[in-house]
Amino acid sequence: MPATAKITKRSTMQEILDAFPSAQRALFRHYHIGGCDSCGYQPEDILEEVARRHNITDLDEVVAFIEDAEQIDGRIQVSVKNVATALRSDNPPRLVDVRTPEEWKIARIQGATLITEEQTQELLRLPKDTSIVFYCHHGQRSLDATSYFAGHGFSNVRSMTGGIDAWSLSVDPSVPRYEIAPDPVHGTAILRPLRSVVSQAAGCQK
C-alpha cells in the first residue's frame, strides 16, 4: 500500500505501518495501542478488530490520526541547538540516553543518563509535566522512547532530532562520532569511530 493510498477499516496493521512508519508511535501515544504486551497486535490484524479490542468506535478519527502521524512526530522533536540552550537554562530538562551501553562507552553528552529498566520505572513515577529529552544515535530510537512516555501521559517529553551524531556536528565536536557496521565474520553489528572530515580532507589514512 503506497503512502498515497487510502487506509480503510479493513487494512491490516502491516499495510498501515508499511505506508505510514510513524503510525506505530502515533497509535501508542494517542490510543495506547501497540506499546506493550497487553495492548499489542499482530501484523495481520485488521484495523477494525484492533480498534474494537480497545473500545474505539470512531474509525474515521483513527484513520485521520494515522495519516497525520508524520506531522505528529515532528511536534515531539527538538533540535540539538534548542536542547543545548535548554540545558543552560535555570530549569534544564532531564537528558536521557536510550542507546546501548556499548555506544555509551564510545560517546556521551555531559549531564545525560543512560537508560536502564530501573531508571525507566523511576521516570514513569515522575510528575507528568516533567521535562525530559531523549536521544540516541540518529534520532529514531529516541522517537520510540518519547512516544512511549507520551503514551503514558507525559506532556513535556521530546526526542532530540539527529541524535548524538547531530550534537557532535552542531554543538560539541569533542563528542566522538561513530558508525554501526555489520560484522561479516560473526553476523553482528560492530561500532567503529568515524574519521573527521578534516582528517579525510588532509589525506589521513589512519
C-alpha positions as CSV (number, residue, x, y, z in Angstrom):
1,M,0.0,0.0,0.0
2,P,1.7,3.3,-1.1
3,A,1.7,6.2,1.3
4,T,-0.9,7.9,-1.0
5,A,-3.3,5.0,-0.7
6,K,-6.4,5.3,1.4
7,I,-6.4,3.4,4.7
8,T,-9.7,1.6,5.4
9,K,-11.1,-0.2,8.4
10,R,-10.2,-3.4,6.7
11,S,-6.5,-2.5,6.2
12,T,-4.0,-4.8,8.1
13,M,-1.7,-3.3,10.6
14,Q,1.3,-4.4,8.4
15,E,-0.2,-2.5,5.4
16,I,-0.7,0.6,7.6
17,L,2.8,0.5,9.0
18,D,4.4,0.0,5.6
19,A,2.6,3.1,4.3
20,F,3.0,5.2,7.4
21,P,6.0,4.1,9.5
22,S,5.2,6.8,12.1
23,A,1.8,5.2,12.8
24,Q,3.3,2.7,15.3
25,R,4.5,5.5,17.6
26,A,1.4,7.6,17.0
27,L,-1.1,4.9,17.8
28,F,0.6,4.1,21.1
29,R,1.0,7.8,22.0
30,H,-2.7,8.7,21.4
31,Y,-4.6,5.4,21.9
32,H,-2.1,3.3,23.9
33,I,-2.2,0.7,21.1
34,G,0.9,-1.5,20.5
35,G,3.3,-0.3,23.1
36,C,3.3,-3.4,25.4
37,D,2.1,-7.0,25.6
38,S,-1.3,-6.1,26.9
39,C,-2.1,-3.7,24.1
40,G,-0.2,-5.3,21.2
41,Y,-1.3,-6.6,17.9
42,Q,-0.2,-8.9,15.1
43,P,0.8,-7.6,11.6
44,E,-2.1,-9.5,10.0
45,D,-4.7,-8.0,12.4
46,I,-7.3,-5.8,10.8
47,L,-7.5,-2.2,12.0
48,E,-11.2,-2.5,12.7
49,E,-10.5,-5.5,15.0
50,V,-7.7,-3.7,16.8
51,A,-9.9,-0.7,17.4
52,R,-12.7,-2.8,18.7
53,R,-10.4,-4.5,21.3
54,H,-9.5,-1.1,22.6
55,N,-13.1,0.1,22.7
56,I,-12.6,2.7,19.9
57,T,-15.7,3.2,17.8
58,D,-14.7,6.2,15.6
59,L,-12.5,4.6,13.0
60,D,-12.6,7.7,10.8
61,E,-10.8,9.5,13.6
62,V,-8.2,6.8,13.9
63,V,-7.5,6.8,10.1
64,A,-7.1,10.6,10.1
65,F,-4.8,10.4,13.1
66,I,-2.6,7.7,11.3
67,E,-2.4,9.8,8.2
68,D,-1.2,12.8,10.2
69,A,1.4,10.7,12.1
70,E,4.4,12.3,10.3
71,Q,3.4,15.7,11.5
72,I,2.8,14.4,15.0
73,D,6.3,13.0,15.1
74,G,7.5,16.5,14.1
75,R,5.8,18.0,17.1
76,I,7.6,15.8,19.6
77,Q,11.1,16.6,18.2
78,V,13.5,19.3,19.3
79,S,16.7,20.4,17.6
80,V,20.1,19.9,19.2
81,K,20.7,23.6,19.4
82,N,17.5,24.1,21.3
83,V,18.4,21.3,23.6
84,A,21.8,22.9,24.3
85,T,20.1,26.2,25.1
86,A,17.6,24.5,27.4
87,L,20.4,22.7,29.3
88,R,22.0,26.0,30.1
89,S,18.7,27.4,31.5
90,D,17.7,27.7,35.1
91,N,15.3,24.8,34.7
92,P,17.1,22.3,32.4
93,P,15.3,19.2,31.1
94,R,16.4,15.7,32.1
95,L,18.6,14.4,29.3
96,V,18.2,10.6,28.8
97,D,20.3,8.5,26.5
98,V,18.5,5.5,25.1
99,R,21.4,3.9,23.3
100,T,23.3,0.7,24.2
101,P,26.0,0.6,26.9
102,E,28.5,-0.1,24.2
103,E,27.6,3.1,22.4
104,W,27.6,5.0,25.7
105,K,31.2,4.0,26.2
106,I,32.2,5.5,22.9
107,A,30.4,8.8,23.2
108,R,28.1,10.6,25.6
109,I,26.7,14.0,26.3
110,Q,27.7,15.6,29.6
111,G,24.9,15.5,32.1
112,A,23.0,12.7,30.4
113,T,21.9,9.5,32.0
114,L,22.0,6.1,30.2
115,I,18.5,4.5,30.3
116,T,18.0,1.3,32.2
117,E,14.9,-0.7,33.1
118,E,15.2,0.6,36.7
119,Q,15.5,4.2,35.6
120,T,12.6,3.8,33.2
121,Q,10.4,2.9,36.1
122,E,11.7,5.8,38.1
123,L,11.0,8.2,35.3
124,L,7.4,6.9,34.9
125,R,6.8,7.8,38.5
126,L,7.7,11.5,38.0
127,P,5.1,14.2,37.5
128,K,3.6,14.0,34.1
129,D,4.8,17.5,33.2
130,T,8.4,16.7,33.8
131,S,10.7,18.0,31.0
132,I,12.6,15.1,29.5
133,V,14.7,15.0,26.3
134,F,15.6,11.6,24.9
135,Y,18.4,11.0,22.5
136,C,20.0,8.1,20.6
137,H,22.5,7.8,17.7
138,H,20.5,9.4,14.9
139,G,17.1,10.2,16.5
140,Q,15.0,7.1,15.7
141,R,15.1,5.1,18.9
142,S,14.6,8.3,20.9
143,L,11.3,8.9,19.0
144,D,10.1,5.5,20.2
145,A,11.1,6.3,23.7
146,T,9.4,9.7,23.6
147,S,6.2,8.2,22.2
148,Y,6.3,5.6,24.9
149,F,6.3,8.2,27.6
150,A,3.8,10.4,25.8
151,G,1.6,7.4,25.6
152,H,1.8,7.1,29.4
153,G,0.6,10.7,29.8
154,F,3.8,12.7,29.8
155,S,3.2,16.1,28.2
156,N,6.7,17.6,28.1
157,V,8.8,14.9,26.5
158,R,10.9,15.4,23.4
159,S,13.2,13.5,21.0
160,M,16.4,15.2,20.0
161,T,16.5,15.4,16.2
162,G,19.6,13.8,14.7
163,G,20.7,12.3,18.0
164,I,24.2,12.4,19.4
165,D,25.7,12.5,15.9
166,A,23.9,15.8,15.2
167,W,25.1,17.0,18.6
168,S,28.7,16.3,17.7
169,L,28.3,18.1,14.4
170,S,26.4,21.2,15.5
171,V,27.0,21.6,19.2
172,D,30.1,19.9,20.7
173,P,32.7,18.5,18.2
174,S,34.6,17.0,21.1
175,V,32.0,14.2,21.3
176,P,33.3,11.4,19.2
177,R,31.3,10.3,16.2
178,Y,30.9,6.6,15.3
179,E,29.1,4.3,13.0
180,I,27.4,0.9,13.4
181,A,28.5,-1.5,10.8
182,P,27.8,-5.2,10.2
183,D,30.5,-7.7,11.3
184,P,30.9,-10.0,8.2
185,V,32.5,-12.7,10.4
186,H,30.1,-13.0,13.3
187,G,27.0,-11.6,11.6
188,T,26.5,-9.0,14.4
189,A,26.9,-5.2,14.5
190,I,30.2,-3.6,15.4
191,L,30.9,0.0,16.4
192,R,33.7,2.0,14.9
193,P,34.8,5.6,15.2
194,L,34.3,7.9,12.2
195,R,37.2,9.8,10.8
196,S,36.7,13.5,10.9
197,V,36.1,15.5,7.7
198,V,39.3,17.4,8.3
199,S,41.3,14.2,8.6
200,Q,39.9,12.9,5.3
201,A,40.5,16.1,3.5
202,A,44.1,16.1,4.7
203,G,44.5,12.6,3.2
204,C,44.9,10.9,6.6
205,Q,44.6,7.1,6.2
206,K,44.6,6.3,9.9
